[in-house]
């Protein structure tokens, strides 16, 4: 498992990739404006009228609620590091202007409070979890458009665990221990455009995993253990508007890949190199020919 990076490093890597509005806010330096949050665990970063809040080592739910009670309408990003609570109190964000929540190096027994009705968090569009452990794995935030889970020892994605995220366009589950990914984890009608499953332990994927995802434009499976590309798995990605990243996989370039070069359509771009057999070692899979694979 990759070494755990601190939350600020997380911000400069995956947030830039997925959370464009948040990146520009959190990259700004602190200004002379007064931070409305007075908790000594927290600091504010300003950019113009908007600001983000960073809080570290809060261990009491009362502290968290006190912070939220002072969050103004111009607060856009909340970063939480080293929190260890019974649950991640998303309900308390239901009336907040925050559109991005980043949680790192924390643990929760549950994502949601088990008592009372779940209140939708209307403005929360981006959620990132890095080195976060929790038992309950179903998210209910329909407003989310991007979700990132890294270095959290995820070993599998349960059926329907993401089915309520009907507005999700970007999903990243990286630096975990996934061995596969299920299509039925996602909503039946999905808006997903980017799927990043890099740096896991994926060897095979089920047939149809990329089916019925008409908006999918980017699939990253880099740094896994995939050795071949079955047509019933990867066929739906062989479209001219799809980008596929297979770098760092032990790809075996034999007759089983013949369909990839004879297909009438091709991906916009596919990156990956042959490892086996010896005569094709180091070749880009995008450059393979029918003659080479028929040998």
N, C-alpha and C positions, 0 to 999 in steps of 0.2 A: 504494500500500500504506500502511496506517495507520502512524503513527509508533510505534516500539517503546516500550512503557511498562516501567518497572522491575518487579521481582517483587512488591514490596509493593503496588503499584497493582493488579497482577493479582489479588492476594488479595482486595482490596476489591471487585472487579467480578465476574469469572466464578466465583470460588469461592463467594461468597455465593449465587449463582444455582444452583449445582449441588452444591456440597460442604458441605451444611449442618453436619455434625458438625465439619468442619475449620475452618469459619469462626469458630465460637465459641471454638475453642482458640487459633487464631493471632491473634485479636483481643485476647487478654489481654496484660497487661503483664508484664514480667519480675518474678519474685518473688525473695526472698532465698534460695530453695532452691539447692542446689549443682547445677550442670549436670554430668551424668555424662560428657559429651563434652568432652575436654580439648584437642582440636584448636583452634589459634588462629584457624582459618578459620570456626569455628562458634559460635553462641550458642543458648541455650535460652529458651523462653517457657513459663511455667507457668500452669496453671489447675487449682487443686485438686491432686489427685495426678497429673494428666496433663500432658504437656508436648509442645511441638513443637520441632524443631531447624531452624535456618537455617544453611546453609553457603555461603560465597562463594569463588569463584576457586580451587577445587581442581583441579589439573592432573595429579595422580598417582593411579593406581588404589590404591596403598598407603594414601594418605590417606583415601580413601573407605572402604576396608575397615576401617581403624582406627576410623573414626567408628562404623560399624555394629557393631563388636565391643563398643562401650560403650553401645549403645542398650539401655535397660531395657524391662521389660514395660509400663511406663506411657507409653512414647513412642507418639504417635499420628500425628504429621504430620512429614514431612521436606521441607524446601524447599532446593533446590539452584540456585544462580545462577552463571553464568559458568563452566561446566564444559566442558572440551574433551578428551574421552577417545575411545578407539577404539570403545567400546561402552558403553551404559547398563547397568550391572551389576545388572539386576533379579534375577538368580539369588541374589545376596547378600542379598536381602530375603526369601528363601523361609521363613526361620524367625523373621522379625521380627514384632513386634506392630503395626508401622506400617500404618495403613489408608489414608493419603493421601500421595501423592508429587507434588510440584510442581517442575517443572524449567523454568528460564527462561534465555534469552540464552546458549544452549549449543550445542555441535555434537558429533555422534557419527557415526562411520562406519556403525555398526549399532545396532539396539536391543538385540539379544541377543548374547551371546558365541557365536561360531561353533564353538568347540570344546566338546565334552562335551554331555550331555543337558540340556535345559531343565528347571529345577526350578520347579514351580508356586509362585506367591506367594499363599499361601492367604488372608492377611489384607488384602492390598492391594485396596481397593474403588474408590479414586478416583485417577485419573492425569490431570495437567494439564501440557501442554507449551506454552510461550509463547516464540516466537522461537527455536525449536529446529530445527536441521537434521540430517537423517540420511538415509542412502541406503536402507536396508531399511525397509519400511513395513508389515510384518505383525506384529501384536501377538498374543501367545499367552496373555495373562493372563486365564484364564477367570473369575477372581474379580472382575474389574472390573465395577462397576455404573455408573460414569460415566467418560467420557473427554472431555477438552477439548484441542483443538489450535488455537492462535491465533497469528497473525502468523508463520507458519512457511513461507510461500511454497508451500503445498500447491497443486498445479495439477490433480491428479486423484486419485481414489480407485480403487485397483486392484481387480479382481475377487477376491473371497474375502479381501481384506486384513483384514477384521474378522470373518471367519466363526467364529473360535474364541472370540469374546467373547459367549458364549451367555447370560450374565447381565446384559448391558449394558441399562440402562434409560434412560440419558441420554447423548446424543452431541452435542457441539458442535464444529464445524469452522468457525471464524469469522475474519474479517480475513485471508483467504488469497486465492488466485487460482483457486478452483474454477470450472469452466465448466459442470459438471453433477454429478449424483450417481447412483451405480448401486445398484439394489436388491440385486444379487448381491454387493455388498461385505459385506453383513450375513449373519448366520446364516440358514439357511432357516427355522428356527423362532425368531423374534426376540421378545424381551421389551421392545423399545424403546418408551418412553413419551414421550420428548422428543427432538426432532431439530431442532437449530439450525444453520442454514447461512447465517446472516446475514453481510452485508458481504463477499461474494465477487463473482464475475463471471458468475453463472448467468443464462443467457438462456432456455434450454429444459431440460426434464427428460424422461427417457424414459417412455413409457407403462408403467404398472404399477409405477412406482418406490415408490408408497405402498401397494401391494397386499400382502396377507398380513402386515400389521402390525396385528394386532387390538388391541394395547394402546396404540397411538399416541394421545396426547392433546394434544400441542403440536407444531406445526411452525412454525418461524420462518425465513422467506426474505427478511427485510427487507434493504433496501439492496443489491439485485441489479439485473438488467436485464430482469426478466420483464415481458412485455407482454400476455400473454393466458393463460387458464387452460383448457387442453384438458380435456375431460371424461375422456378415457382416462388422464390424468395425475392430475388433482385429484379426480375422482369419488369415490375411496375415502375422501377426507377429509370428504365432505359427510355428516357424522354429528353427532348432537346433543351428543356429548361431546368434540368436537375444537375446539381453539383454533388459528387460523391468523393469522400476522402477515406481511403483504405490504407494509408501509410502505416508502416509498422506492423503489418500482418504477414504471416508466413504463407503467402499465396502460392498455390501450386497451379502452374499454367500448363494445363493439359487439355485433352479433348472435351472435358467437362465445361471449359470456357468457350467452346466453339460458338455457342449461341450468342455470345457477347459481340463477336465480330461479324456474324452473319445477320444480325438483327437489322431491320430496316431503319430503326431509329437509334440514336446514340445519346448518352448523357451530354449535357453541355460541357462538362469536364469531369474526368475521373482520374484520381491520383492513387498510385499504388504500384509496387514493384514485385516482379516474380522472384520467388526464393527457390522454388523447385519447378522443373528439373534443372539439372546443371546447365544445359545448353541455353536456357532462358534466364538464368540468374541475373538479376539487376535490370531486366527489361521493364519498361513501363507497360502496364497492362493495356493502356490506351493505344499502344503502338503495335500490339500483336496482330498478326495476319492469319487468315484462314489456312494458308499453306503451312505456317509454323505449327499451328495447333493440330493439323492433320498428320503431322509426322509421327 
